[in-house]
Amino acid sequence: MLIGVSIKETKLKTAEMVKVLRKREKLSQEQLAMRLNLSRITIKNLEAGKNATLDTLFKVLQYFDLLQSFADLVDRETGQQDYDSIY
């Protein structure tokens, strides 16, 4: 279990990060949504820290060229172990 960090806090920090990245690119929520084939409400909810799917988060990370960094973090944290597929 993680100590010192909550899911709520992480969601809010992620929401703020998405908002900062979007504004840095001078995009409205509508413009980002259109580029990602998502609804403006989906972007609004993500930026509000409301539940978002991994697909939505990954689309945003990919758009801002951060998906590889996230994948690298996952690899590092899992020790690149081979896990049995659950499918």
C-alpha positions in Angstrom: 0.0 0.0 0.0 1.2 3.5 -0.8 1.9 5.7 2.2 1.7 9.5 1.9 -0.2 9.7 -1.3 -3.9 9.3 -1.8 -5.9 8.4 -4.9 -7.8 11.7 -4.6 -4.6 13.7 -4.4 -3.1 11.9 -7.4 -6.3 12.4 -9.5 -6.2 16.1 -8.7 -2.5 16.5 -9.5 -3.1 14.6 -12.8 -6.0 16.8 -13.6 -3.9 19.9 -13.0 -1.1 18.5 -15.1 -3.5 17.9 -18.0 -4.9 21.4 -17.7 -1.4 23.0 -17.6 -0.3 21.0 -20.7 -3.4 22.0 -22.6 -3.1 25.6 -21.7 0.7 25.6 -22.6 -0.3 24.5 -26.1 -3.0 27.3 -26.1 -5.8 24.8 -26.7 -9.3 25.0 -25.4 -10.9 21.9 -23.9 -13.0 21.7 -27.1 -9.9 21.8 -29.4 -8.1 19.1 -27.4 -11.2 17.0 -27.3 -11.5 17.2 -31.1 -7.9 16.3 -31.7 -8.3 13.2 -29.5 -11.7 12.3 -30.8 -13.2 12.7 -27.3 -16.0 14.9 -26.0 -15.4 18.3 -24.4 -17.1 16.9 -21.3 -14.5 14.1 -21.1 -11.7 16.6 -21.0 -13.6 18.8 -18.6 -14.1 15.8 -16.2 -10.5 14.7 -16.5 -9.3 18.3 -15.7 -11.7 18.3 -12.7 -10.2 15.1 -11.3 -13.3 13.0 -12.0 -13.0 9.4 -13.0 -11.4 8.9 -16.3 -10.6 5.8 -18.2 -7.1 4.7 -18.8 -7.7 5.0 -22.5 -8.5 8.7 -22.0 -5.5 9.3 -19.9 -3.2 7.4 -22.3 -4.6 9.4 -25.3 -3.8 12.6 -23.5 -0.3 11.4 -22.5 0.3 10.3 -26.1 -0.9 13.7 -27.5 1.5 15.5 -25.2 4.4 13.1 -26.0 4.4 11.7 -22.4 3.2 8.1 -23.0 6.7 6.7 -23.4 7.8 8.4 -20.1 4.8 6.8 -18.4 5.6 3.4 -20.0 9.2 3.7 -18.8 8.0 4.4 -15.3 5.7 1.3 -15.3 8.6 -0.8 -16.6 10.9 0.5 -13.9 8.4 -0.1 -11.2 7.5 -3.6 -12.3 11.1 -4.5 -12.8 10.2 -5.5 -16.3 9.0 -8.8 -14.9 7.0 -11.2 -17.1 3.5 -11.5 -15.9 1.1 -14.1 -17.0 -1.7 -12.7 -19.2 -5.1 -12.5 -17.5 -6.7 -12.9 -20.9 
